[in-house]
Amino acid sequence: MADKTESLFSLRYAVTVSIAAPPSTVWAKLTDAKGFPSWNSTVTSIEGPIVLGQKLAIRVPVSDRVFSPKVVVLEPEQRMVWRDGFFPMFEGARTFTLTREAAGTRFDMDEHFRGAMLPMIKGSLPDFAPIFDRYAADLKAACER
């Protein structure tokens, strides 16, 4: 189950799941932009290659907005960070972490929103907990097929 923690200027969602597949399999799913919608019900499309420095165009079923994060960290089969916005006003950063386990891979996904405008924006954000739970479940199912 996804966790949510918040304060006045910070909002964070996190989810963890164990996947019975090696990190290379999980990483391949997470970095295949065109293939994302085939396994991930929380993403309609991703335009742009998932490479360091690339700005993506992400569409999701729960919003008409196009999200445009930039890939700011890319450590193959270990860690990736997508960031959007401008801190200290408002910034969102999604971190994907893969940890090798005896039975496969531990997948952690964390989204941290922060900034001076968060108190005004927070009410318009969806509840990411069920979205994160679905994302993790979809990834697990796709990697374990």
N, C-alpha and C positions, 0 to 999 in steps of 0.2 A: 504494500500500500504506500502511496506517495505521502510524503510528509510536507507540511507547510509551516513555515516560521515567518513571523512578521514583526516589524516595529514601525515607527512613524515613517522612516525614510528607507526601509529595506523590506523586501518581500522575496522569499525564497521557497521554491518547490524542489523536492528531490525524490528520486525513486531508485531502487536497487533491485536487480534480479539476477539469479544465477542461470546461466545458459549452458546447456550440455553441447558445447561446440568450442573449438579453439578461437583465440582472439582474431586470427586471420579471417575466419568466416564471418565473425561479427563485424569486423572492420570493413570488410568488403561490402556488406549491406549498408553500413553507415556512410560510406563514401561514394556510393553509386546514386548520383542525383536522379538520373532518368528512371532507375528502378525503384526508387522510394515508394511511389504510390502503389506498386504491385504487392508490397508487403505491409505498408504502414497506413492504417485507416485514418490516422490523424493528419495526413499530408495529402493534398490534392495534386501538387506538383512542386518540383524544384527546378529552377532554370539556373544554369551556370554550373561549371564543374566544381566539385568540392575539393579545392586545392588552396594552399596557403595564400592569403592576400586577396582571394576572390570574393566579390560581393554576390550574394545569392538572391534570387527572387522566389520566395516561398509562399504558396497558397495553401490555405487550410480550410476544411469544411465548415468551421465555426465562425468564419469571418470573411467579408468581402475584401478586406485589406490585404495588400501584398506586403509581406515582411521582407526586409532587405538586410539581413545580417552579413557581416564580413567574417570570413574564416581567419581568425587571428592566431590560433595555435593549431598545429597539426604535427603530432608525434605518432607516426604510424603504429597501429595496433596497440596504442596506449592511451592517448589523450587528444581531444579536439575541443576547440572553443569557438563558438560563433558569437559575435558581439554586434549590437545595434544601439544607436542613440549617441548621446553626448553627455558624459559625466562632467560636471556635477549636476546638470539639469535633470536628465533622465537617461538611464542606460539599462539595457538588458543583456545578460551574458548567459549563454547555455553551454555547459561543460559536459562532455561525454568522456567517461573514464572506463578503460577496460583493464581488468586485473586477472592474470592467469590464475586459475584454480585447478586443483587435482582433477575435478570432473568437467573442466571447461573454462568458462569465463564469467567473472563477476562484472556486470554492466551497471554503472552508476550514471545517472543523468541529473543534472542540477541546473536550475534556472534562477538567476539572481537579478531582481530588478532593484535599482537604487537611484537615489537622486532627490533633489529639492522638489521636483514636480510630482513625485510618487503619490503624496497624499491626495492630489487632485485627480490623478489618473487611475489610482487603485480601483475605484468603483466601477470603471469601465472595462477592467480586465476580467476575462472569464476565470472560473475556478479551474486551475490547471491540474489539480489532483487526479480527477478521473481521466483527463487527457494523458497525463504522464503514466498512469496505470495501463491504459490502452496501448500507448507507445511501447512500453516495456514488454507487455504481453505479445504484441504483434512481432516485435524483434525476436523474442524468444521462440515463438512458433516458427518464424521464417528460418531461423538459424538451425533449429532442431529437426527440420524436415528431412 
